[in-house]
Amino acid sequence: MRALVKMAQGRRRRARAGSSRGQSLFVGSALTPLMLYMMFWTLLPIIWAVLLAFFKYSPKNKGGLFLGLGGGNPFIGLGHFRNMLGDSLEAQKFRTSLKTTLMFAFLVLPLNLAITIPLAVAIEAVRSRIKNVFRFIYFLPTVTSSVGVALIWGYLYHPQRGLFNMVLKAIGLPSQIWLSNPRAFYFGIPLALWAVIFTYLWQDMGYNLVIFIAALQGIPRDFKEAAVVDGANVWQVFWRVTVPLLRPTLLFVCVMTMLSSFQVFDVIQVMTENGRPQDQTRVMVLDIYLNAFRFQRMGWAGAESIILFLIVLVVTIVQLRLLRTQWEY
Amino acid sequence: MTNTAISTRASSTRGALDWRVIRSRLGKVLLYAFLVAGCLGTLVPFMWMILGSFKSSTEIIRIPPTFFPEDPTLENYQTVLNDPHVPLGRYYLNSLIVAVSVVVLTLFTSSLAGFIFAKYQFFGKSIVFGLILSTMMIPFQVLMIPSYLILARLKLIDSLWGLIVPVAVDAFGIFMMKQFIEGLPSELMDAGRIDGASEWGIYWRIILPQLGAPMATLGILTFMFRWNNYLWPLVVITTNERRTLPIMLTWYSGMQYQSYDLTMAVSVLVVVPVLIVYAMFQRWIVQGFALSGFK
């Protein structure tokens, strides 16, 4: 009996000792290639992107030995960034795209919240069977290919054949040239930009909706019941109980919505053919894409992408500060 | 719940036509009206696409337009499916090859790296993991240009490999798998070691079979993301036969400029299969999106 125990102990000790060597061998042999691979496809591109921003780089030119930099692609230091403040055509386009992107992102966020929060509260208030049906339907656009979405909406917006003008005419309003009238402004925002914003909201809203529904389900029912017992009405319960408890979710949603709307590309590129009319829908990623892959100005596009990254970083940090809250309740 | 309880109590004491009952009924009607109106807003664009695809080429350009097709026709689908310049089967296959390969690779690399970060101690672990997480903050557009230049050097431009290779290891996937595997009891691994299993054996035979739920979520999310991805294939692919569905769709609509009958038919062929997959895996997909912050 004792011998058996000893044997078992010995085996276990041997297993441990052996496995400790085996473990570090395993970690080394499995993780190292994965991490090297990841470095190759993320760290290297990041460094390369930063380097590109300081060179006048185009893949057409014959460059130096190191990453094709130098030679025909000369180092220009902060030249691109200084150029962004100047009045060359590409600098003007860049500044237009920056302004458009900011308008886009700062309109999308409040509109998105104004739709998704009431919808989530309403869906939470109905019976669970029907709740799932609603959730299913509202999430349909989110899983649809954004190119498909852009084509469908392009057809909806068509001046003569589209559904929207058909409805406007039916209720006696003047029809609109939604996507290509540079002189139409509403609240100071070009109509074409509104049009792509509506499309983007339609596609993007299901995502935030699902997050809010999940968060609402996580709020303990007792809190609301206690408020009702204390004589609060529906509005008071919503503003004084639900909204404060949603704050952590709200923070997450705000950051994610902002991040993705700063990176909008698909819908706009397809619907407005590269930012028409008169660059009123030319957003930053579109400008970066056109510069890099159509005009082969990759150094310039790289510098733009660095600016995009810095803006995204600053906006995220500001939001984290503004909406900071104690997380537990 | 509470509202109804209070109002029924009130109605029993003060008679059936109590103000509260009316108000709660009215509230309910308004609630459903709001939700149904929202559903209509969500569904009408899909209907516009589907109905448009059944309109004839003369009906689709009629002014004012019709909502329902006056005499529905399959002509558009026949035109699209028989067009020798548009090998639809090829595009489906391309999209499928890319999406499935990325899913398989991502699931393997994420579960393996997630397992190691969750269950082993080694030098520099928290720094490396922190670095991985911080890469999730970087917009894809920053990596896009250098990644393209790397692909060009590897001669992978204009090939499906170029859509697969750069995204085979995924930071978010590693993070998600680590979170899940940390919750699994370490005794499982000890038991395996005592039975003489190697570390690879533990990964393959003990950990992997436990990962059904997170693998399904990560797999479906990755699949949909790759299937719908537009910008990267647009940059990488130039040959018609190598196009994936989204870039085929813009190319085709550009070619058939404003022939919405044909464009909508192709859109239906691209969009509807994804919606069917979504309907089948609804729970996984919705939960996955809610959990992940994946966009």
Interface residues (C-beta under 8 A of the other chain):
Chain A: R11 R12 A15 R16 S19 G22 Q23 S24 L25 F26 V27 A30 L31 L34 M35 Y37 M38 F40 W41 T42 L43 L44 P45 I46 W48 A49 L52 P59 L67 G68 P118 L119 A122 I123 A125 V126 F134 R135 F136 I137 Y138 F139 L140 P141 T142 V143 T144 S145 S146 V147 G148 V149 L151 I152 W153 Y155 L156 H158 Q160 R161 G162 L163 M166 K169 W202 Y207 V210 I211 I213 A214 K224 E225 V228 V234 F252 M256 L259 S260 F262 Q263 F265 D266 V270 V285 I288 Y289 A292 F293 M298 A301 G302 S305 I306 L308 F309 V312 L313 T316
Chain B: T2 N3 I6 G27 L31 Y32 F34 L35 G38 C39 G41 T42 L43 V44 P45 F46 W48 M49 G52 I60 I61 R62 I63 P64 P65 F67 T109 L112 A113 I116 Y120 F122 V128 I132 T135 M137 I138 P139 F140 Q141 V142 L143 M144 I145 P146 S147 Y148 L149 I150 A152 V165 P166 V167 A168 V169 A171 R193 I194 G196 S198 E199 W200 Y203 M224 W227 N228 Y230 L231 V235 L245 P246 I247 L249 T250 S253 Q258 Y260 T263 M264 S267 V270 V271 V274 L275 Y278 A279 Q282 I285 V286 F289 A290 G293 K295
